[in-house]
Amino acid sequence: MMIKSRRSFLKVAGIAAIGMGAAPVMNLAASESHGSALPKMEKNEEALHAKRWGMLIDTSKLTDEVVEAIKDACHKSHNVPDFTIEPDAEKYSGVRPVREGQEIKWIWDEHFHNAFPDKEDEFLAEKFHDLPFLVTCNHCKNPPCVQACPTQATFKREDGIVIMDYHRCIGCRFCMAACPYGSRNFNFRDPRPFIEETDPDFPTRTKGVVEKCNLCAERLAKGEQPHCVEASEGAIVVGDLEDPESEIRHLLAEHYTIRRKQSLGTEPSVYYIV
Amino acid sequence: MSKNMIMAGLVVFVLAVLSPFWLNLITSTQAAPEPELLGKAAKVKKCVLDKYEMRAEHMYLLDVWRDSVVRDAARKYTGTNGETFNMSLSTGENSCLGCHEDKAKFCDSCHDYASVSPYCWECHTNPKEIE
């Protein structure tokens, strides 16, 4: 009969435990060595690239018609709801119209003294009082909304675009409080009944998420210029701020430009020629 | 006497415990619907992953796709089978719905049967429904 001491039993048990623990590691190493090719996820070949996307708006080229065309092109193609319309009674029966004051906008016109409150001099040139100024998300280099977002639904892409992952947005609206430009709007209601014509090339949003301009990331990925640039008749230029040879940098070098609320240190990427 | 009682009790117990199976035998049950391949999907017959992986893993795949598109701007997916796809639910030729044309027969039939209600379509649009 074999008599084992407790000591020798524990030794054997310990070695066995190590062996059992090692088996999965060995299996993993073995399986990885002859695995098939991994799937690849790449950018489209035709995509436009930049180190840091920026926008330049030449306010002297903005007329009321151009401003309307730009707003329309952006909002229609991104399925931005218009809460002033009556929802289709047949399709959305029982949907109440929205009370005054609710709106969602990605790009809109603003008076100079609202867009640039820190630049309102006592004897400001007359023309600034009625020039239409187009304002949108500034895609800041140092975006406060990104810092405020608790779920990383808002983030800065490596090419400088401040963009949202609507899947992750929990609707806390911290970003709206953080943004000094009012560039963000909240969907208090299901936006779908208030979209006159849904564009199939872009999703809508849902109730309970914040939304804003995405600098047409979906178009840049296809090698196309943003909608606002196309509709602007030359008033808006979008390009790479970090590339000294880009069109936008040449224009910036030639003209005096201003940015909104520069003193806050957010480093906006939208410049205005005045 | 007690033996008979025990046996009878056991029989009743077994019948009761297996009642779901009896119920299934006498009621007609619906077989799980097969997703229907229509149009382009029926012709091409080459999806992102193979059939069974796709059935089990499509939600994880979509999750990876979403992060890739939104965060890295990478929209082109080349699968292990060498085919290239446009990482999108419903936009463009080479997207999910671009190939599987009928959402009702492709997505909804299974989701309804399995009683899952993913919220994809609260934002994403089915191009067929718009027109």
Interface residues (C-beta under 8 A of the other chain):
Chain A: S36 A37 L38 P39 K40 M41 E42 K43 N44 A47 N79 F155 R157 E158 D159 I163 D165 Y166 H167 T198 P200 D201 F202 P203 T204 R205 T206 A217 L220 A221
Chain B: V64 W65 R66 D67 S68 V70 R71 D72 A73 A74 R75 K76 Y77 T78 G79 T80 M87 S90 T91 G92 Y119 E122 C123 H124 T125 P127 I130
